[in-house]
Amino acid sequence: MLRITDISYSVEGRPLFEGASATIPTGHKVGLIGRNGAGKTTLFKLIRGELALEGGTITLPARARIGGVAQEVPGNEVSLLDTVLAADLERAELLAEAETATDPTRIAEVQTRLADIDAWSAEGRASSILRGLGFDAKEQLMPCSAFSGGWRMRVALAAVLFSQPDYLLLDEPTNYLDLEGALWLENYLMKYPHTVLIISHDRDLLNRAVGAILHLEEKRLTYYTGPYDQFARQRAEQRAVQAAQAKKQDLRRAHLQSFVDRFKAKASKAKQAQSRVKMLEKMETIRAPEDAARTVFSFPEPEELSPPIISAEGVSCGYGDTVILKNLNLRIDQDDRIALLGKNGQGKSTLSKLLSGRLDPMGGKLTQSSKLRIGFFAQHQVDELYIDETPLQHLLRERPEEGQARLRARLAGFGLGPDQATTEVGRLSGGQKARLSLLLATLPAPHLLILDEPTNHLDIESREALVEALTAYSGAVILVSHDMHLLSMVADRLWLVQDGTVSPYDEDLGAYRKMLLQGDAPAKPSKPKPAPKRASRDQLMALRAEVRKCEERVSKLNDMSDKLAKKLANPAMYDDDRKDEAIVWQKKYSEVMEALERAEALWMRALEKLETAGA
């Protein structure tokens, strides 16, 4: 197992770890989470031995192999398939030795070992991994130099997956993947035979591919069993308790301070007052969770335009003489929330460029409102920021007429405080750069916001803040993202970009996910399904009764959870003589929340049955 014991480490005098400890059991799959800049990537470097600890120890089993994607593969003339095969060093060395060995005993040993490691099926396994990450059979035989940096990162990921290290350390691996690749990776990691430690802010990945969460917060590590949603529930319960404890401490502090203020000048009470001053000094502050800085996005609101804001009739588009998309008949209104689905290379980026005005149509009629303003965010724009300038300077270039106070307020509205506002972009974290790019895209209060992979480099808090901002935003939104949680929370329409055209996708994201994992094209029934037989009156009455019963159960559990939350918020609950009672009520609260989740699921199923029955 991996043991992290009482470690300490600082960067430029800023402590990242102080007495942090954790134990990762062998074979477990663990998600490492924490705010941007907390030190997650640094922890990986410490585990790999690339950095020296200032204190504490990190121990691994003897001869354990550690693997991770440190950088992209070089742009050489070696094929993708051979690059991945070469990652299995033992296989490569044995094959080379098999060509030159002359001793019969050694030849037998080499051949036996090659059989043990299943060397002869290696090419098929490597090809399967590359295919899952988006490379077809023809591309797998092409040299690495034929692909851009982002695609070579996929090759590097394929190589480390193929080598199957005992400890697989992955740092935001989905940042370079599309939705299809992210879903494939999620499915692959679920079946991975060894220990996995993955830094990710993708909720779906953390819910499906891992069985535990390692939380880095306030320079400490805390290990939670269960996927991310279970961790989030536990954290919510802890915050409720922490808030109550903070409130209790504030009352205690106020009481002590009141005594000091009243009696410090009286000789008869001087000693008692002084003792209370010492108690105040020794009292370790319990910070209420509400005091922690909360990530926010504040999008400016555009004025309302008459619908539609964009319409396309028989439009075709592409590059040069090559048509990528044709026969586009689309309409976008200002209240639309649209997710673009489709495998890589089908034309999602081409459509985004067409709608944003970055690509002219080759044919057909494309019309848009004369007053339409469009905001466009793509991941490559983060890399196009001026690294030697500050975020404030970026905004001054765009809005020289606005005062610095107003521009600083805009930056604060995207989670970039006073320190970040005057820090060179080259020294900002990936998440801070992404927030600056989002701010620049939304600065003119666009009526249409086109977002291509907006959550890359954003931590979970920032992603949730983006969901809230997009939900409240009064303009239209078009999303391209591998983050299924973002798509499910924001999009209310799905467009499938496939076979050179764009059409509505009538199924939900769950059906699309299932289709991708099966590797099948959307089902096209050869003949319409017969209409379902309408349920009888007695059946409908029974279904309605079931819905009412489920609804009453949910309502009852909601009332119980509210009462328990109120009880747990009472500071008196945490007096020394009531600690055992507090633990009992906390456990009860957790049980009620789990029961509520199950009851809500039953209620939804009952509603679906009633709807299917034709009520």
TORGU-232209 format. One record per residue (C-alpha): x, y, z. Coordinates in steps of 0.25 Angstrom, whole numbers. Example, Ala and Ser with C-alpha at 12.3 -4.5 7.8 and 13.67 -1.06 7.14 Angstrom:
# TORGU-232209
<atom east="49" north="-18" up="31"/>
<atom east="55" north="-4" up="29"/>
This chain:
# TORGU-232209
<atom east="0" north="0" up="0"/>
<atom east="4" north="15" up="-2"/>
<atom east="7" north="21" up="12"/>
<atom east="8" north="36" up="13"/>
<atom east="12" north="40" up="27"/>
<atom east="13" north="53" up="34"/>
<atom east="19" north="60" up="21"/>
<atom east="23" north="75" up="20"/>
<atom east="26" north="83" up="8"/>
<atom east="26" north="97" up="3"/>
<atom east="28" north="105" up="-10"/>
<atom east="34" north="118" up="-9"/>
<atom east="32" north="119" up="5"/>
<atom east="17" north="116" up="4"/>
<atom east="14" north="103" up="12"/>
<atom east="6" north="93" up="3"/>
<atom east="6" north="81" up="13"/>
<atom east="8" north="82" up="28"/>
<atom east="7" north="68" up="35"/>
<atom east="-1" north="62" up="24"/>
<atom east="-4" north="47" up="25"/>
<atom east="-12" north="37" up="17"/>
<atom east="-12" north="22" up="14"/>
<atom east="-16" north="17" up="0"/>
<atom east="-19" north="2" up="0"/>
<atom east="-13" north="-7" up="-11"/>
<atom east="-23" north="-8" up="-23"/>
<atom east="-32" north="3" up="-19"/>
<atom east="-36" north="14" up="-29"/>
<atom east="-35" north="28" up="-22"/>
<atom east="-39" north="42" up="-27"/>
<atom east="-30" north="53" up="-22"/>
<atom east="-38" north="66" up="-21"/>
<atom east="-35" north="80" up="-15"/>
<atom east="-36" north="95" up="-20"/>
<atom east="-27" north="100" up="-31"/>
<atom east="-13" north="102" up="-26"/>
<atom east="-15" north="94" up="-13"/>
<atom east="-3" north="85" up="-17"/>
<atom east="-9" north="72" up="-24"/>
<atom east="1" north="72" up="-35"/>
<atom east="12" north="74" up="-25"/>
<atom east="7" north="62" up="-17"/>
<atom east="9" north="54" up="-29"/>
<atom east="23" north="59" up="-31"/>
<atom east="26" north="56" up="-17"/>
<atom east="21" north="41" up="-18"/>
<atom east="29" north="39" up="-31"/>
<atom east="42" north="45" up="-24"/>
<atom east="43" north="56" up="-33"/>
<atom east="43" north="66" up="-21"/>
<atom east="50" north="64" up="-7"/>
<atom east="41" north="65" up="5"/>
<atom east="44" north="75" up="16"/>
<atom east="38" north="65" up="26"/>
<atom east="31" north="52" up="28"/>
<atom east="31" north="40" up="19"/>
<atom east="25" north="34" up="6"/>
<atom east="26" north="19" up="5"/>
<atom east="22" north="9" up="-6"/>
<atom east="24" north="-6" up="-7"/>
<atom east="38" north="-11" up="-12"/>
<atom east="39" north="-11" up="-27"/>
<atom east="26" north="-4" up="-29"/>
<atom east="25" north="2" up="-43"/>
<atom east="19" north="16" up="-43"/>
<atom east="14" north="22" up="-56"/>
<atom east="8" north="35" up="-60"/>
<atom east="6" north="45" up="-72"/>
<atom east="18" north="55" up="-70"/>
<atom east="18" north="61" up="-83"/>
<atom east="14" north="58" up="-98"/>
<atom east="22" north="49" up="-107"/>
<atom east="32" north="55" up="-116"/>
<atom east="28" north="58" up="-130"/>
<atom east="37" north="48" up="-137"/>
<atom east="35" north="38" up="-148"/>
<atom east="31" north="26" up="-140"/>
<atom east="17" north="22" up="-142"/>
<atom east="7" north="23" up="-131"/>
<atom east="5" north="8" up="-129"/>
<atom east="20" north="6" up="-128"/>
<atom east="21" north="17" up="-118"/>
<atom east="11" north="11" up="-109"/>
<atom east="17" north="-3" up="-110"/>
<atom east="31" north="3" up="-106"/>
<atom east="25" north="7" up="-93"/>
<atom east="25" north="-7" up="-88"/>
<atom east="40" north="-7" up="-85"/>
<atom east="41" north="-22" up="-81"/>
<atom east="34" north="-27" up="-94"/>
<atom east="43" north="-18" up="-102"/>
<atom east="55" north="-23" up="-95"/>
<atom east="51" north="-38" up="-96"/>
<atom east="48" north="-37" up="-111"/>
<atom east="61" north="-30" up="-113"/>
<atom east="68" north="-41" up="-106"/>
<atom east="61" north="-52" up="-113"/>
<atom east="67" north="-47" up="-126"/>
<atom east="81" north="-49" up="-121"/>
<atom east="81" north="-60" up="-110"/>
<atom east="89" north="-72" up="-113"/>
<atom east="88" north="-80" up="-100"/>
<atom east="77" north="-90" up="-100"/>
<atom east="73" north="-89" up="-86"/>
<atom east="73" north="-74" up="-87"/>
<atom east="64" north="-74" up="-100"/>
<atom east="54" north="-83" up="-92"/>
<atom east="54" north="-74" up="-80"/>
<atom east="51" north="-62" up="-90"/>
<atom east="40" north="-69" up="-97"/>
<atom east="34" north="-73" up="-84"/>
<atom east="34" north="-59" up="-79"/>
<atom east="28" north="-54" up="-92"/>
<atom east="17" north="-64" up="-91"/>
<atom east="15" north="-60" up="-76"/>
<atom east="13" north="-45" up="-79"/>
<atom east="4" north="-48" up="-91"/>
<atom east="14" north="-41" up="-101"/>
<atom east="8" north="-47" up="-113"/>
<atom east="-5" north="-40" up="-111"/>
<atom east="1" north="-27" up="-108"/>
<atom east="-1" north="-21" up="-122"/>
<atom east="-16" north="-23" up="-121"/>
<atom east="-17" north="-17" up="-107"/>
<atom east="-9" north="-5" up="-111"/>
<atom east="-18" north="-3" up="-123"/>
<atom east="-30" north="-4" up="-115"/>
<atom east="-25" north="6" up="-105"/>
<atom east="-22" north="16" up="-116"/>
<atom east="-35" north="13" up="-123"/>
<atom east="-42" north="17" up="-110"/>
<atom east="-35" north="30" up="-109"/>
<atom east="-39" north="34" up="-123"/>
<atom east="-29" north="28" up="-133"/>
<atom east="-34" north="19" up="-144"/>
<atom east="-26" north="8" up="-150"/>
<atom east="-20" north="17" up="-161"/>
<atom east="-16" north="28" up="-151"/>
<atom east="-9" north="18" up="-142"/>
<atom east="1" north="15" up="-153"/>
<atom east="4" north="29" up="-155"/>
<atom east="16" north="36" up="-149"/>
<atom east="15" north="44" up="-136"/>
<atom east="20" north="57" up="-144"/>
<atom east="7" north="57" up="-152"/>
<atom east="-1" north="60" up="-139"/>
<atom east="-3" north="73" up="-131"/>
<atom east="1" north="74" up="-116"/>
<atom east="-12" north="71" up="-111"/>
<atom east="-13" north="58" up="-119"/>
<atom east="1" north="54" up="-115"/>
<atom east="-4" north="56" up="-100"/>
<atom east="-14" north="45" up="-104"/>
<atom east="-3" north="36" up="-109"/>
<atom east="5" north="38" up="-96"/>
<atom east="-7" north="34" up="-88"/>
<atom east="-9" north="22" up="-97"/>
<atom east="5" north="18" up="-94"/>
<atom east="4" north="19" up="-79"/>
<atom east="-9" north="11" up="-79"/>
<atom east="-3" north="0" up="-88"/>
<atom east="9" north="-1" up="-78"/>
<atom east="0" north="-4" up="-67"/>
<atom east="8" north="1" up="-55"/>
<atom east="5" north="-4" up="-41"/>
<atom east="2" north="11" up="-37"/>
<atom east="-5" north="19" up="-48"/>
<atom east="-4" north="34" up="-45"/>
<atom east="-13" north="42" up="-55"/>
<atom east="-13" north="57" up="-54"/>
<atom east="-26" north="63" up="-61"/>
<atom east="-25" north="53" up="-72"/>
<atom east="-39" north="57" up="-78"/>
<atom east="-34" north="71" up="-81"/>
<atom east="-29" north="66" up="-95"/>
<atom east="-40" north="57" up="-98"/>
<atom east="-54" north="59" up="-104"/>
<atom east="-66" north="53" up="-98"/>
<atom east="-65" north="40" up="-105"/>
<atom east="-50" north="39" up="-100"/>
<atom east="-54" north="43" up="-86"/>
<atom east="-65" north="32" up="-85"/>
<atom east="-56" north="22" up="-91"/>
<atom east="-45" north="25" up="-80"/>
<atom east="-55" north="25" up="-69"/>
<atom east="-60" north="11" up="-74"/>
<atom east="-45" north="6" up="-75"/>
<atom east="-41" north="11" up="-61"/>
<atom east="-53" north="4" up="-55"/>
<atom east="-46" north="-9" up="-60"/>
<atom east="-32" north="-5" up="-57"/>
<atom east="-25" north="-17" up="-49"/>
<atom east="-16" north="-8" up="-40"/>
<atom east="-16" north="4" up="-31"/>
<atom east="-20" north="17" up="-38"/>
<atom east="-19" north="31" up="-32"/>
<atom east="-25" north="42" up="-41"/>
<atom east="-26" north="57" up="-40"/>
<atom east="-39" north="61" up="-46"/>
<atom east="-51" north="71" up="-45"/>
<atom east="-60" north="62" up="-54"/>
<atom east="-71" north="58" up="-45"/>
<atom east="-76" north="47" up="-54"/>
<atom east="-62" north="41" up="-54"/>
<atom east="-61" north="42" up="-39"/>
<atom east="-74" north="36" up="-37"/>
<atom east="-72" north="24" up="-46"/>
<atom east="-57" north="21" up="-47"/>
<atom east="-52" north="22" up="-33"/>
<atom east="-57" north="16" up="-20"/>
<atom east="-50" north="27" up="-10"/>
<atom east="-47" north="41" up="-10"/>
<atom east="-34" north="47" up="-4"/>
<atom east="-37" north="62" up="-1"/>
<atom east="-26" north="72" up="0"/>
<atom east="-30" north="84" up="9"/>
<atom east="-23" north="93" up="18"/>
<atom east="-10" north="86" up="16"/>
<atom east="-16" north="73" up="21"/>
<atom east="-20" north="60" up="14"/>
<atom east="-33" north="53" up="18"/>
<atom east="-37" north="39" up="12"/>
<atom east="-52" north="37" up="10"/>
<atom east="-58" north="24" up="5"/>
<atom east="-68" north="24" up="-6"/>
<atom east="-70" north="32" up="-19"/>
<atom east="-70" north="47" up="-20"/>
<atom east="-85" north="49" up="-17"/>
<atom east="-84" north="41" up="-4"/>
<atom east="-72" north="50" up="-1"/>
<atom east="-80" north="62" up="-4"/>
<atom east="-91" north="58" up="6"/>
<atom east="-81" north="55" up="17"/>
<atom east="-75" north="68" up="15"/>
<atom east="-89" north="75" up="16"/>
<atom east="-91" north="68" up="29"/>
<atom east="-78" north="72" up="34"/>
<atom east="-80" north="87" up="30"/>
<atom east="-93" north="87" up="38"/>
<atom east="-86" north="82" up="50"/>
<atom east="-74" north="92" up="48"/>
<atom east="-84" north="104" up="46"/>
<atom east="-91" north="100" up="60"/>
<atom east="-77" north="99" up="67"/>
<atom east="-73" north="112" up="61"/>
<atom east="-85" north="119" up="66"/>
<atom east="-84" north="112" up="80"/>
<atom east="-69" north="117" up="80"/>
<atom east="-73" north="131" up="76"/>
<atom east="-83" north="132" up="88"/>
<atom east="-73" north="127" up="97"/>
<atom east="-62" north="137" up="92"/>
<atom east="-73" north="148" up="94"/>
<atom east="-76" north="144" up="108"/>
<atom east="-61" north="143" up="112"/>
<atom east="-58" north="157" up="105"/>
<atom east="-70" north="163" up="112"/>
<atom east="-64" north="159" up="126"/>
<atom east="-51" north="164" up="122"/>
<atom east="-57" north="178" up="118"/>
<atom east="-65" north="179" up="130"/>
<atom east="-55" north="175" up="141"/>
<atom east="-41" north="177" up="136"/>
<atom east="-40" north="191" up="143"/>
<atom east="-45" north="185" up="156"/>
<atom east="-34" north="181" up="165"/>
<atom east="-43" north="170" up="172"/>
<atom east="-45" north="164" up="158"/>
<atom east="-32" north="167" up="151"/>
<atom east="-27" north="152" up="153"/>
<atom east="-40" north="146" up="148"/>
<atom east="-40" north="156" up="136"/>
<atom east="-25" north="153" up="133"/>
<atom east="-28" north="138" up="133"/>
<atom east="-39" north="140" up="123"/>
<atom east="-30" north="148" up="114"/>
<atom east="-21" north="136" up="114"/>
<atom east="-33" north="127" up="110"/>
<atom east="-36" north="136" up="99"/>
<atom east="-22" north="135" up="94"/>
<atom east="-21" north="120" up="94"/>
<atom east="-35" north="118" up="88"/>
<atom east="-32" north="112" up="74"/>
<atom east="-42" north="119" up="64"/>
<atom east="-52" north="109" up="58"/>
<atom east="-55" north="115" up="44"/>
<atom east="-70" north="114" up="40"/>
<atom east="-70" north="108" up="25"/>
<atom east="-78" north="121" up="21"/>
<atom east="-65" north="129" up="23"/>
<atom east="-58" north="122" up="12"/>
<atom east="-56" north="129" up="-1"/>
<atom east="-67" north="124" up="-11"/>
<atom east="-64" north="123" up="-26"/>
<atom east="-74" north="131" up="-34"/>
<atom east="-76" north="136" up="-48"/>
<atom east="-84" north="148" up="-51"/>
<atom east="-88" north="149" up="-66"/>
<atom east="-93" north="163" up="-71"/>
<atom east="-107" north="162" up="-75"/>
<atom east="-110" north="165" up="-90"/>
<atom east="-123" north="172" up="-95"/>
<atom east="-134" north="164" up="-101"/>
<atom east="-134" north="162" up="-116"/>
<atom east="-146" north="157" up="-125"/>
<atom east="-145" north="142" up="-128"/>
<atom east="-139" north="136" up="-135"/>
<atom east="-125" north="142" up="-133"/>
<atom east="-119" north="132" up="-143"/>
<atom east="-125" north="124" up="-154"/>
<atom east="-119" north="115" up="-164"/>
<atom east="-126" north="110" up="-177"/>
<atom east="-118" north="100" up="-186"/>
<atom east="-105" north="105" up="-181"/>
<atom east="-92" north="98" up="-184"/>
<atom east="-78" north="101" up="-179"/>
<atom east="-64" north="96" up="-178"/>
<atom east="-50" north="100" up="-182"/>
<atom east="-44" north="103" up="-196"/>
<atom east="-52" north="94" up="-205"/>
<atom east="-55" north="83" up="-195"/>
<atom east="-69" north="83" up="-190"/>
<atom east="-70" north="78" up="-175"/>
<atom east="-85" north="81" up="-172"/>
<atom east="-96" north="82" up="-182"/>
<atom east="-111" north="85" up="-182"/>
<atom east="-112" north="92" up="-169"/>
<atom east="-126" north="96" up="-165"/>
<atom east="-124" north="102" up="-151"/>
<atom east="-131" north="112" up="-142"/>
<atom east="-125" north="118" up="-129"/>
<atom east="-134" north="127" up="-119"/>
<atom east="-128" north="135" up="-108"/>
<atom east="-133" north="125" up="-97"/>
<atom east="-127" north="113" up="-104"/>
<atom east="-117" north="104" up="-96"/>
<atom east="-111" north="94" up="-107"/>
<atom east="-100" north="83" up="-105"/>
<atom east="-93" north="79" up="-118"/>
<atom east="-91" north="64" up="-118"/>
<atom east="-83" north="56" up="-128"/>
<atom east="-70" north="48" up="-129"/>
<atom east="-57" north="56" up="-131"/>
<atom east="-55" north="61" up="-145"/>
<atom east="-69" north="61" up="-149"/>
<atom east="-70" north="76" up="-149"/>
<atom east="-74" north="81" up="-135"/>
<atom east="-63" north="92" up="-136"/>
<atom east="-66" north="95" up="-150"/>
<atom east="-81" north="98" up="-146"/>
<atom east="-76" north="106" up="-134"/>
<atom east="-67" north="115" up="-144"/>
<atom east="-79" north="117" up="-153"/>
<atom east="-89" north="121" up="-143"/>
<atom east="-78" north="130" up="-136"/>
<atom east="-75" north="137" up="-150"/>
<atom east="-61" north="132" up="-150"/>
<atom east="-65" north="124" up="-163"/>
<atom east="-73" north="128" up="-175"/>
<atom east="-84" north="119" up="-181"/>
<atom east="-80" north="113" up="-194"/>
<atom east="-95" north="112" up="-198"/>
<atom east="-109" north="114" up="-193"/>
<atom east="-115" north="125" up="-185"/>
<atom east="-109" north="129" up="-171"/>
<atom east="-116" north="141" up="-164"/>
<atom east="-115" north="147" up="-150"/>
<atom east="-120" north="159" up="-143"/>
<atom east="-113" north="172" up="-146"/>
<atom east="-111" north="175" up="-132"/>
<atom east="-106" north="161" up="-128"/>
<atom east="-93" north="160" up="-120"/>
<atom east="-86" north="147" up="-119"/>
<atom east="-76" north="142" up="-108"/>
<atom east="-67" north="131" up="-112"/>
<atom east="-58" north="122" up="-102"/>
<atom east="-49" north="111" up="-107"/>
<atom east="-38" north="104" up="-99"/>
<atom east="-27" north="109" up="-109"/>
<atom east="-31" north="123" up="-105"/>
<atom east="-25" north="121" up="-91"/>
<atom east="-12" north="118" up="-97"/>
<atom east="-13" north="131" up="-106"/>
<atom east="-13" north="140" up="-93"/>
<atom east="-1" north="150" up="-92"/>
<atom east="7" north="143" up="-82"/>
<atom east="15" north="155" up="-78"/>
<atom east="3" north="164" up="-75"/>
<atom east="-6" north="164" up="-63"/>
<atom east="-21" north="161" up="-64"/>
<atom east="-23" north="176" up="-61"/>
<atom east="-15" north="180" up="-73"/>
<atom east="-23" north="170" up="-82"/>
<atom east="-36" north="177" up="-78"/>
<atom east="-30" north="191" up="-79"/>
<atom east="-27" north="187" up="-94"/>
<atom east="-42" north="183" up="-96"/>
<atom east="-48" north="194" up="-88"/>
<atom east="-38" north="206" up="-87"/>
<atom east="-50" north="216" up="-83"/>
<atom east="-54" north="208" up="-71"/>
<atom east="-47" north="212" up="-58"/>
<atom east="-38" north="202" up="-51"/>
<atom east="-47" north="200" up="-39"/>
<atom east="-58" north="196" up="-49"/>
<atom east="-49" north="186" up="-56"/>
<atom east="-44" north="180" up="-43"/>
<atom east="-59" north="178" up="-39"/>
<atom east="-60" north="170" up="-52"/>
<atom east="-48" north="162" up="-49"/>
<atom east="-54" north="159" up="-35"/>
<atom east="-67" north="155" up="-41"/>
<atom east="-59" north="143" up="-48"/>
<atom east="-51" north="139" up="-35"/>
<atom east="-39" north="147" up="-38"/>
<atom east="-36" north="155" up="-26"/>
<atom east="-26" north="167" up="-24"/>
<atom east="-14" north="158" up="-23"/>
<atom east="-17" north="151" up="-36"/>
<atom east="-22" north="164" up="-43"/>
<atom east="-7" north="169" up="-43"/>
<atom east="0" north="156" up="-45"/>
<atom east="6" north="153" up="-59"/>
<atom east="-3" north="142" up="-66"/>
<atom east="9" north="133" up="-68"/>
<atom east="9" north="131" up="-52"/>
<atom east="-5" north="128" up="-51"/>
<atom east="-11" north="114" up="-50"/>
<atom east="-18" north="108" up="-61"/>
<atom east="-32" north="110" up="-54"/>
<atom east="-29" north="125" up="-52"/>
<atom east="-25" north="126" up="-67"/>
<atom east="-38" north="119" up="-71"/>
<atom east="-46" north="129" up="-63"/>
<atom east="-39" north="141" up="-69"/>
<atom east="-42" north="136" up="-83"/>
<atom east="-57" north="134" up="-79"/>
<atom east="-57" north="148" up="-74"/>
<atom east="-52" north="153" up="-87"/>
<atom east="-62" north="145" up="-95"/>
<atom east="-74" north="150" up="-87"/>
<atom east="-69" north="165" up="-86"/>
<atom east="-78" north="170" up="-97"/>
<atom east="-90" north="164" up="-90"/>
<atom east="-93" north="154" up="-102"/>
<atom east="-106" north="150" up="-106"/>
<atom east="-100" north="136" up="-110"/>
<atom east="-89" north="130" up="-103"/>
<atom east="-81" north="118" up="-110"/>
<atom east="-73" north="110" up="-100"/>
<atom east="-63" north="99" up="-105"/>
<atom east="-58" north="91" up="-93"/>
<atom east="-60" north="102" up="-83"/>
<atom east="-57" north="94" up="-71"/>
<atom east="-43" north="89" up="-74"/>
<atom east="-34" north="93" up="-62"/>
<atom east="-46" north="98" up="-54"/>
<atom east="-47" north="91" up="-40"/>
<atom east="-61" north="86" up="-35"/>
<atom east="-65" north="98" up="-28"/>
<atom east="-62" north="107" up="-41"/>
<atom east="-70" north="97" up="-49"/>
<atom east="-82" north="98" up="-40"/>
<atom east="-81" north="113" up="-40"/>
<atom east="-81" north="112" up="-56"/>
<atom east="-93" north="103" up="-56"/>
<atom east="-100" north="114" up="-47"/>
<atom east="-96" north="125" up="-55"/>
<atom east="-100" north="119" up="-68"/>
<atom east="-114" north="115" up="-62"/>
<atom east="-116" north="129" up="-58"/>
<atom east="-111" north="135" up="-71"/>
<atom east="-121" north="141" up="-80"/>
<atom east="-114" north="139" up="-93"/>
<atom east="-113" north="126" up="-102"/>
<atom east="-102" north="116" up="-99"/>
<atom east="-96" north="106" up="-108"/>
<atom east="-87" north="96" up="-101"/>
<atom east="-76" north="86" up="-106"/>
<atom east="-71" north="78" up="-94"/>
<atom east="-66" north="65" up="-89"/>
<atom east="-72" north="69" up="-75"/>
<atom east="-85" north="61" up="-75"/>
<atom east="-89" north="67" up="-62"/>
<atom east="-88" north="81" up="-68"/>
<atom east="-96" north="77" up="-80"/>
<atom east="-107" north="70" up="-72"/>
<atom east="-109" north="82" up="-63"/>
<atom east="-109" north="93" up="-74"/>
<atom east="-113" north="88" up="-87"/>
<atom east="-128" north="86" up="-90"/>
<atom east="-126" north="83" up="-105"/>
<atom east="-116" north="73" up="-111"/>
<atom east="-111" north="74" up="-126"/>
<atom east="-103" north="62" up="-132"/>
<atom east="-92" north="66" up="-142"/>
<atom east="-90" north="54" up="-150"/>
<atom east="-89" north="49" up="-165"/>
<atom east="-87" north="64" up="-170"/>
<atom east="-100" north="69" up="-164"/>
<atom east="-106" north="74" up="-151"/>
<atom east="-119" north="68" up="-146"/>
<atom east="-127" north="69" up="-132"/>
<atom east="-123" north="57" up="-123"/>
<atom east="-136" north="52" up="-117"/>
<atom east="-131" north="43" up="-106"/>
<atom east="-124" north="48" up="-93"/>
<atom east="-110" north="48" up="-89"/>
<atom east="-111" north="35" up="-83"/>
<atom east="-115" north="28" up="-96"/>
<atom east="-104" north="35" up="-103"/>
<atom east="-94" north="31" up="-93"/>
<atom east="-99" north="16" up="-94"/>
<atom east="-98" north="17" up="-109"/>
<atom east="-83" north="22" up="-109"/>
<atom east="-79" north="11" up="-99"/>
<atom east="-85" north="1" up="-108"/>
<atom east="-79" north="7" up="-120"/>
<atom east="-92" north="7" up="-128"/>
<atom east="-98" north="17" up="-137"/>
<atom east="-111" north="23" up="-133"/>
<atom east="-122" north="13" up="-135"/>
<atom east="-131" north="15" up="-147"/>
<atom east="-143" north="6" up="-146"/>
<atom east="-147" north="0" up="-159"/>
<atom east="-162" north="2" up="-155"/>
<atom east="-169" north="10" up="-145"/>
<atom east="-172" north="3" up="-132"/>
<atom east="-187" north="0" up="-129"/>
<atom east="-193" north="10" up="-119"/>
<atom east="-193" north="5" up="-105"/>
<atom east="-206" north="-1" up="-100"/>
<atom east="-213" north="9" up="-91"/>
<atom east="-214" north="4" up="-77"/>
<atom east="-228" north="1" up="-71"/>
<atom east="-235" north="10" up="-61"/>
<atom east="-231" north="2" up="-49"/>
<atom east="-217" north="1" up="-54"/>
<atom east="-216" north="16" up="-55"/>
<atom east="-223" north="18" up="-41"/>
<atom east="-212" north="9" up="-35"/>
<atom east="-201" north="16" up="-42"/>
<atom east="-206" north="30" up="-37"/>
<atom east="-207" north="24" up="-23"/>
<atom east="-193" north="19" up="-24"/>
<atom east="-189" north="33" up="-28"/>
<atom east="-196" north="40" up="-17"/>
<atom east="-190" north="30" up="-7"/>
<atom east="-176" north="33" up="-12"/>
<atom east="-178" north="48" up="-12"/>
<atom east="-183" north="47" up="3"/>
<atom east="-171" north="39" up="7"/>
<atom east="-162" north="50" up="0"/>
<atom east="-169" north="61" up="7"/>
<atom east="-168" north="54" up="21"/>
<atom east="-154" north="51" up="19"/>
<atom east="-151" north="66" up="15"/>
<atom east="-158" north="70" up="28"/>
<atom east="-150" north="61" up="36"/>
<atom east="-137" north="65" up="30"/>
<atom east="-140" north="80" up="32"/>
<atom east="-143" north="77" up="47"/>
<atom east="-130" north="69" up="49"/>
<atom east="-122" north="80" up="42"/>
<atom east="-128" north="90" up="52"/>
<atom east="-125" north="81" up="64"/>
<atom east="-111" north="79" up="59"/>
<atom east="-109" north="94" up="57"/>
<atom east="-112" north="97" up="72"/>
<atom east="-99" north="100" up="79"/>
<atom east="-103" north="94" up="92"/>
<atom east="-103" north="80" up="85"/>
<atom east="-88" north="80" up="85"/>
<atom east="-86" north="83" up="100"/>
<atom east="-76" north="73" up="106"/>
<atom east="-87" north="65" up="113"/>
<atom east="-96" north="63" up="100"/>
<atom east="-85" north="59" up="91"/>
<atom east="-90" north="45" up="90"/>
<atom east="-104" north="50" up="87"/>
<atom east="-99" north="59" up="76"/>
<atom east="-92" north="47" up="69"/>
<atom east="-106" north="39" up="70"/>
<atom east="-113" north="51" up="63"/>
<atom east="-102" north="52" up="52"/>
<atom east="-103" north="38" up="49"/>
<atom east="-119" north="39" up="49"/>
<atom east="-117" north="51" up="39"/>
<atom east="-108" north="43" up="30"/>
<atom east="-118" north="32" up="30"/>
<atom east="-130" north="41" up="27"/>
<atom east="-122" north="48" up="15"/>
<atom east="-119" north="34" up="9"/>
<atom east="-134" north="30" up="11"/>
<atom east="-138" north="43" up="4"/>
<atom east="-129" north="40" up="-8"/>
<atom east="-135" north="26" up="-10"/>
<atom east="-150" north="32" up="-8"/>
<atom east="-147" north="42" up="-19"/>
<atom east="-142" north="31" up="-28"/>
<atom east="-155" north="23" up="-25"/>
<atom east="-164" north="35" up="-28"/>
<atom east="-157" north="38" up="-41"/>
<atom east="-159" north="24" up="-45"/>
<atom east="-174" north="24" up="-41"/>
<atom east="-176" north="37" up="-49"/>
<atom east="-169" north="30" up="-61"/>
<atom east="-178" north="18" up="-60"/>
<atom east="-191" north="27" up="-59"/>
<atom east="-186" north="35" up="-72"/>
<atom east="-183" north="23" up="-80"/>
<atom east="-197" north="17" up="-76"/>
<atom east="-203" north="29" up="-83"/>
<atom east="-209" north="37" up="-71"/>
